[in-house]
């Protein structure tokens, strides 16, 4: 059974990976433009897998916004 990651958890994890406050993130902003790179994305994917989710690295990379990731991970 896949874990349900809340949008708040996703945003908190992304903010932590970027070293920025959650309040500074726009859920519709391109996270690669914001400074996220593939290494950080892989770290997020691994953390979410450890939490029981089943993220697809390629799908997340194709739609690099927190809003899209929330949809993908709640599929």
Order of alpha helices (4+ residues) and beta strands (2+ residues): alpha-alpha-alpha-alpha-alpha
